[in-house]
Amino acid sequence: MTNTFSFDLQNTDGKARTGVIHTPRGDIRTPAFMPVGTAATVKAMMPESVRETGADILLGNTYHLMLRPGAERIANLGGLHRFMNWDRPILTDSGGFQVMSLSELRKLTEKGVTFRSHIDGSKHFLSPETSMEIQRLLGSDIVMCFDECPALPADRTRLEESMRMSMRWAERSREAFGDRPGHALFGIQQGGLEEDLRAESAEALQNIGFDGYAVGGLAVGEGQQAMFDCLDFAPDQLPVDKPRYLMGVGKPDDIVGAVKRGIDMMDCVLPSRSGRTGQLFTRQGVVNIKNARHADDPRPLDEACRCPACRNYSRAYLHHVFRAQEMISGMLLTWHNLTYFQDIMQGMRDAIAAGTFAEWEAAFHAGRAQGDIEPL
């Protein structure tokens, strides 16, 4: 265990990287996928079960937690780790993205954002300073600076203004964060799909100095190819010796494509949200458990999978509990999806260390292209 935050880059294969982020609450193996615990819980999962899937770190949402149950209340109850019974690292986002996407009647100024809660319409204000204070009260290990994330497509002038304001906010975040040994602050690169704006943003962030750097403002409607085109240059503009985090990504092939382009960390609600709606990710591609073809199928969902849904239950049972809207359905299907995502990460870490990432990637795509096993 360490009392400081550091990143140890261990192997590279092409642009793909593997390493370890050391934190006082434990190590994070990279590339890392962070399950999203929006409201201090990964929906339908116990923290012990999330850990069993292979997750080293969870993500919590500043916006949701400040509205309910409130950051002060969580602080009074011993901080977010104790509150949600997760003793390993937690990253909290800044609240910026949710304010932009969820809030009614928001008003954006240089100072910050005034908005109404999507829960009860109550009025709130978020700024770089208040975001840092809320994340301090939560006690997260990795804190994200407060930024604005414009939806794409957006015109260049809008992207330019937004990115420059985000960089001014990054400086204020750094100042408000202060000196917190053992806790890390990440800066967020913005600039849409424009290479020169991303470069300007990356330079501004490095001049301020952060413990890690995120590629923000992607996976917001631009499509996979445009995202990959941007990732062909964006991670290279960030320091080699610090973790690089792609926010809000994504589908299995998005994740593999991002790691191939030099990304170390990702998060997404997809595995848990899809689990609750009956969409399952497997080595043979996507399976929709609600389809009638599974009703009499005694076989496991994915026979190569180590999760309880695949080890202990048939497709027929998973189909039945989903159709019957039984609670165990969301639990088992989420457990499966999170396990599959963590297995992808482990597969990539092993392949990068062995220098066989290209072969691993080809096998990954070939397996998913096969499609589901034939119906009985």
C-alpha positions as CSV (number, residue, x, y, z in Angstrom):
1,M,0.0,0.0,0.0
2,T,1.1,3.5,-0.7
3,N,0.2,6.9,0.7
4,T,0.7,8.6,-2.6
5,F,-0.9,8.5,-6.0
6,S,1.3,7.4,-8.9
7,F,1.2,5.7,-12.3
8,D,3.6,3.0,-13.3
9,L,3.6,2.3,-17.1
10,Q,4.7,-1.3,-17.5
11,N,4.3,-2.4,-21.2
12,T,3.3,-1.0,-24.5
13,D,2.3,-2.7,-27.7
14,G,1.9,-0.2,-30.5
15,K,0.0,2.6,-28.8
16,A,-1.7,0.2,-26.4
17,R,-0.4,0.5,-22.8
18,T,-0.7,-1.5,-19.6
19,G,0.4,-0.4,-16.2
20,V,-0.7,0.2,-12.6
21,I,-2.2,3.2,-10.9
22,H,-1.1,3.2,-7.2
23,T,-3.5,4.7,-4.7
24,P,-3.7,4.6,-0.9
25,R,-6.8,2.4,-1.3
26,G,-5.3,-0.1,-3.6
27,D,-3.9,-0.6,-7.1
28,I,-5.8,-0.1,-10.3
29,R,-4.6,-2.3,-13.2
30,T,-4.8,-0.6,-16.6
31,P,-6.4,-0.6,-19.0
32,A,-9.2,-0.3,-16.5
33,F,-12.9,-0.4,-16.9
34,M,-14.8,1.4,-14.1
35,P,-18.4,0.3,-13.4
36,V,-20.7,3.3,-12.8
37,G,-22.2,3.6,-9.3
38,T,-24.3,6.6,-10.1
39,A,-26.1,7.0,-6.7
40,A,-23.5,5.2,-4.5
41,T,-24.5,1.8,-5.9
42,V,-23.8,-0.2,-9.1
43,K,-27.4,-0.9,-9.9
44,A,-28.5,-4.5,-9.0
45,M,-25.1,-5.5,-7.6
46,M,-23.5,-5.9,-4.2
47,P,-20.1,-4.2,-3.9
48,E,-18.5,-7.7,-3.1
49,S,-20.0,-9.0,-6.4
50,V,-18.6,-6.0,-8.4
51,R,-15.2,-6.7,-6.9
52,E,-15.5,-10.4,-7.9
53,T,-16.1,-9.4,-11.6
54,G,-12.5,-7.9,-11.5
55,A,-13.2,-4.2,-11.0
56,D,-10.4,-2.3,-9.2
57,I,-12.3,1.0,-9.1
58,L,-15.8,2.4,-9.3
59,L,-17.2,5.7,-10.5
60,G,-19.6,7.9,-8.5
61,N,-21.6,10.8,-9.8
62,T,-21.1,14.2,-8.1
63,Y,-24.4,15.6,-9.6
64,H,-26.6,12.8,-8.4
65,L,-25.0,12.5,-4.9
66,M,-25.1,16.2,-4.2
67,L,-28.8,16.2,-4.9
68,R,-29.5,13.0,-3.1
69,P,-28.6,12.2,-0.3
70,G,-26.3,15.3,-0.2
71,A,-22.5,15.5,0.1
72,E,-22.6,16.8,3.7
73,R,-24.7,13.9,4.8
74,I,-22.3,11.4,3.2
75,A,-19.3,13.2,4.8
76,N,-21.1,13.0,8.2
77,L,-21.6,9.3,7.7
78,G,-17.9,8.7,7.1
79,G,-17.5,9.4,3.4
80,L,-18.6,7.7,0.2
81,H,-16.4,4.5,0.6
82,R,-17.9,3.7,4.0
83,F,-21.4,4.8,3.0
84,M,-21.5,2.4,0.0
85,N,-19.3,-0.3,1.5
86,W,-16.6,-0.1,-1.2
87,D,-13.1,0.1,0.3
88,R,-11.2,0.4,-2.9
89,P,-10.6,3.4,-5.1
90,I,-13.5,5.6,-6.3
91,L,-13.4,8.2,-9.1
92,T,-16.0,11.0,-9.0
93,D,-16.9,13.0,-12.1
94,S,-17.3,16.7,-11.7
95,G,-21.1,17.0,-12.3
96,G,-20.5,19.1,-15.4
97,F,-21.8,16.5,-17.9
98,Q,-25.0,15.7,-15.9
99,V,-25.8,19.4,-15.5
100,M,-25.6,19.8,-19.2
101,S,-27.6,16.7,-20.1
102,L,-30.1,16.3,-17.3
103,S,-30.9,19.7,-15.7
104,E,-33.9,21.9,-16.5
105,L,-33.4,25.6,-17.0
106,R,-29.7,25.8,-16.6
107,K,-27.9,29.1,-16.8
108,L,-24.2,29.1,-17.7
109,T,-21.8,32.0,-16.9
110,E,-18.1,32.3,-16.4
111,K,-18.7,31.8,-12.7
112,G,-20.5,28.4,-13.0
113,V,-23.8,26.9,-13.7
114,T,-27.1,27.6,-12.0
115,F,-29.6,24.8,-12.6
116,R,-32.8,23.1,-11.4
117,S,-32.7,19.6,-10.1
118,H,-34.2,16.9,-12.4
119,I,-35.6,15.3,-9.2
120,D,-37.6,18.1,-7.5
121,G,-36.9,21.3,-9.4
122,S,-34.9,22.8,-6.6
123,K,-32.3,25.4,-7.5
124,H,-28.5,24.7,-7.3
125,F,-25.2,26.2,-8.3
126,L,-22.1,24.3,-9.5
127,S,-18.8,25.9,-10.1
128,P,-15.2,24.7,-10.2
129,E,-14.9,25.6,-6.5
130,T,-18.2,24.0,-5.4
131,S,-17.5,20.8,-7.4
132,M,-14.1,20.5,-5.7
133,E,-15.7,20.9,-2.3
134,I,-18.5,18.4,-3.0
135,Q,-15.9,15.8,-4.2
136,R,-13.8,16.5,-1.1
137,L,-16.8,15.8,1.1
138,L,-17.4,12.6,-0.8
139,G,-13.8,11.6,-0.2
140,S,-13.2,10.2,-3.7
141,D,-9.6,9.1,-4.6
142,I,-9.7,10.6,-8.1
143,V,-11.4,13.9,-8.5
144,M,-12.3,15.3,-11.9
145,C,-12.0,19.0,-12.6
146,F,-15.2,20.9,-13.5
147,D,-15.7,21.5,-17.2
148,E,-18.4,22.1,-19.8
149,C,-19.1,19.4,-22.3
150,P,-20.9,20.7,-25.4
151,A,-23.0,18.1,-27.4
152,L,-21.7,17.3,-30.8
153,P,-22.0,18.3,-33.6
154,A,-21.3,21.9,-32.5
155,D,-19.9,24.7,-34.6
156,R,-16.2,25.6,-34.2
157,T,-16.8,28.9,-32.5
158,R,-18.9,27.3,-29.9
159,L,-16.3,24.5,-29.3
160,E,-13.5,27.1,-29.1
161,E,-15.3,29.2,-26.5
162,S,-16.4,26.2,-24.5
163,M,-13.0,24.7,-24.5
164,R,-11.3,27.9,-23.4
165,M,-13.8,28.4,-20.6
166,S,-13.2,24.8,-19.5
167,M,-9.5,25.5,-19.3
168,R,-10.1,28.6,-17.1
169,W,-12.3,26.3,-15.0
170,A,-9.5,23.7,-14.9
171,E,-7.2,26.3,-13.4
172,R,-9.8,27.3,-10.8
173,S,-10.4,23.6,-10.0
174,R,-6.7,23.0,-9.5
175,E,-6.5,26.0,-7.1
176,A,-9.6,24.9,-5.2
177,F,-8.4,21.3,-5.0
178,G,-5.3,22.5,-3.1
179,D,-2.9,20.0,-1.6
180,R,-4.5,16.6,-0.8
181,P,-1.9,13.9,-0.4
182,G,-3.1,10.5,-1.6
183,H,-5.9,12.1,-3.7
184,A,-5.6,12.8,-7.4
185,L,-7.0,15.5,-9.6
186,F,-7.5,14.9,-13.3
187,G,-7.8,17.6,-16.0
188,I,-10.2,17.1,-18.9
189,Q,-9.2,17.8,-22.5
190,Q,-11.9,19.4,-24.7
191,G,-12.1,20.7,-28.2
192,G,-14.6,18.5,-30.0
193,L,-13.2,16.7,-33.0
194,E,-10.7,19.6,-33.9
195,E,-7.1,18.5,-33.6
196,D,-5.8,22.1,-33.1
197,L,-8.3,22.8,-30.3
198,R,-7.5,19.5,-28.6
199,A,-3.8,20.4,-28.8
200,E,-4.4,23.9,-27.3
201,S,-6.5,22.3,-24.5
202,A,-3.8,19.6,-23.8
203,E,-1.1,22.3,-23.6
204,A,-3.2,24.4,-21.2
205,L,-3.9,21.5,-18.9
206,Q,-0.2,20.4,-18.8
207,N,0.8,24.0,-17.9
208,I,-1.6,23.8,-14.9
209,G,-0.4,20.3,-14.1
210,F,-2.6,17.3,-13.2
211,D,-2.2,13.8,-11.8
212,G,-4.0,12.3,-14.9
213,Y,-5.7,13.5,-18.0
214,A,-9.1,12.7,-19.5
215,V,-10.3,12.9,-23.1
216,G,-13.7,14.6,-22.6
217,G,-16.4,15.5,-25.0
218,L,-16.5,12.3,-26.9
219,A,-19.3,9.6,-27.1
220,V,-21.8,12.4,-27.1
221,G,-23.4,11.6,-30.5
222,E,-20.5,11.9,-33.0
223,G,-20.5,8.2,-33.9
224,Q,-17.7,5.6,-33.5
225,Q,-15.7,6.4,-36.6
226,A,-15.5,10.2,-35.7
227,M,-14.5,9.2,-32.1
228,F,-11.8,6.9,-33.3
229,D,-10.5,9.5,-35.7
230,C,-10.2,11.9,-32.8
231,L,-8.5,9.2,-30.6
232,D,-6.0,8.8,-33.4
233,F,-4.4,12.1,-32.2
234,A,-6.0,13.2,-28.9
235,P,-4.2,10.7,-26.4
236,D,-0.8,11.4,-28.1
237,Q,-1.3,15.1,-27.1
238,L,-1.3,14.1,-23.4
239,P,1.7,13.2,-21.2
240,V,3.0,9.6,-21.6
241,D,3.7,9.2,-17.9
242,K,0.2,10.0,-16.6
243,P,-3.1,7.9,-16.9
244,R,-5.3,8.8,-19.8
245,Y,-9.1,8.4,-19.2
246,L,-11.7,8.3,-21.9
247,M,-15.0,9.4,-20.3
248,G,-18.3,7.7,-20.9
249,V,-17.1,4.9,-23.2
250,G,-18.5,2.4,-24.1
251,K,-19.4,-0.6,-26.1
252,P,-16.9,-3.5,-26.1
253,D,-15.5,-2.6,-29.5
254,D,-15.3,1.1,-28.5
255,I,-13.2,0.0,-25.5
256,V,-10.9,-2.1,-27.5
257,G,-10.5,0.6,-30.2
258,A,-9.7,3.2,-27.5
259,V,-7.1,1.0,-25.8
260,K,-5.5,0.4,-29.2
261,R,-5.2,4.2,-29.5
262,G,-3.5,4.7,-26.1
263,I,-6.3,5.0,-23.5
264,D,-5.9,3.6,-20.0
265,M,-9.2,4.1,-18.2
266,M,-12.9,4.1,-19.3
267,D,-16.3,4.1,-17.7
268,C,-19.8,3.4,-19.0
269,V,-23.3,2.6,-17.7
270,L,-23.8,0.2,-20.6
271,P,-23.1,-3.2,-18.9
272,S,-25.4,-2.5,-16.0
273,R,-28.1,-0.7,-18.0
274,S,-28.1,-3.3,-20.7
275,G,-28.3,-6.1,-18.1
276,R,-31.5,-4.6,-16.7
277,T,-33.0,-4.5,-20.2
278,G,-32.1,-8.0,-21.2
279,Q,-29.2,-7.1,-23.6
280,L,-26.1,-9.3,-22.9
281,F,-22.6,-9.0,-24.3
282,T,-20.9,-12.3,-25.0
283,R,-17.8,-13.6,-26.8
284,Q,-20.1,-14.3,-29.8
285,G,-21.7,-10.8,-29.9
286,V,-24.9,-9.5,-28.4
287,V,-27.7,-11.7,-27.1
288,N,-31.2,-10.5,-26.4
289,I,-32.5,-12.8,-23.6
290,K,-36.1,-11.7,-24.1
291,N,-36.3,-13.4,-27.5
292,A,-38.6,-16.5,-27.5
293,R,-35.8,-18.7,-28.9
294,H,-34.3,-18.9,-25.4
295,A,-37.4,-20.2,-23.7
296,D,-36.5,-23.9,-23.8
297,D,-32.7,-23.6,-24.1
298,P,-30.9,-25.5,-21.3
299,R,-27.5,-24.2,-22.4
300,P,-25.6,-21.5,-20.6
301,L,-25.5,-18.0,-22.0
302,D,-21.8,-18.1,-22.7
303,E,-20.0,-21.4,-21.8
304,A,-16.6,-19.7,-21.6
305,C,-17.9,-17.2,-19.0
306,R,-17.0,-17.5,-15.2
307,C,-20.0,-15.5,-13.9
308,P,-22.8,-17.1,-11.8
309,A,-25.4,-16.4,-14.6
310,C,-23.4,-18.6,-17.0
311,R,-22.1,-21.2,-14.4
312,N,-25.4,-21.9,-12.6
313,Y,-28.3,-21.0,-14.8
314,S,-29.7,-21.9,-18.3
315,R,-30.8,-19.5,-21.0
316,A,-34.3,-20.8,-20.4
317,Y,-34.2,-19.6,-16.7
318,L,-32.6,-16.3,-17.6
319,H,-35.3,-15.8,-20.2
320,H,-38.1,-16.7,-17.7
321,V,-37.0,-14.4,-14.9
322,F,-36.5,-11.5,-17.3
323,R,-40.0,-12.0,-18.8
324,A,-41.5,-12.4,-15.3
325,Q,-39.7,-9.2,-14.2
326,E,-38.1,-10.9,-11.3
327,M,-35.4,-9.0,-9.4
328,I,-32.8,-11.7,-9.8
329,S,-32.9,-11.1,-13.6
330,G,-31.3,-7.6,-13.3
331,M,-28.8,-9.0,-10.8
332,L,-27.6,-12.0,-12.9
333,L,-27.6,-10.2,-16.2
334,T,-25.7,-7.2,-14.9
335,W,-23.2,-9.6,-13.2
336,H,-22.7,-11.3,-16.5
337,N,-22.1,-8.1,-18.5
338,L,-19.7,-6.6,-15.9
339,T,-17.8,-9.9,-15.8
340,Y,-17.5,-9.9,-19.6
341,F,-16.3,-6.3,-19.7
342,Q,-13.6,-7.0,-17.0
343,D,-12.6,-10.2,-18.9
344,I,-12.0,-8.0,-22.0
345,M,-9.8,-5.7,-19.9
346,Q,-7.8,-8.7,-18.5
347,G,-7.4,-10.1,-22.0
348,M,-6.0,-6.8,-23.2
349,R,-3.7,-6.4,-20.3
350,D,-2.3,-9.9,-20.8
351,A,-1.9,-9.4,-24.6
352,I,-0.2,-6.0,-24.3
353,A,2.3,-7.4,-21.7
354,A,2.9,-10.4,-24.1
355,G,3.2,-8.1,-27.2
356,T,0.3,-9.9,-28.9
357,F,-2.3,-7.2,-28.8
358,A,-2.9,-7.3,-32.6
359,E,-3.6,-11.1,-32.5
360,W,-5.9,-10.7,-29.4
361,E,-7.8,-7.9,-31.1
362,A,-8.3,-10.0,-34.3
363,A,-9.6,-12.9,-32.3
364,F,-11.9,-10.6,-30.3
365,H,-13.5,-9.2,-33.4
366,A,-13.7,-12.6,-35.1
367,G,-15.5,-14.1,-32.1
368,R,-18.0,-11.3,-31.9
369,A,-18.7,-11.5,-35.7
370,Q,-19.7,-15.2,-35.4
371,G,-23.0,-14.2,-33.8
372,D,-24.9,-16.2,-31.2
373,I,-24.9,-20.0,-31.1
374,E,-27.5,-21.7,-33.3
375,P,-30.9,-22.0,-31.7
376,L,-31.9,-25.6,-30.6
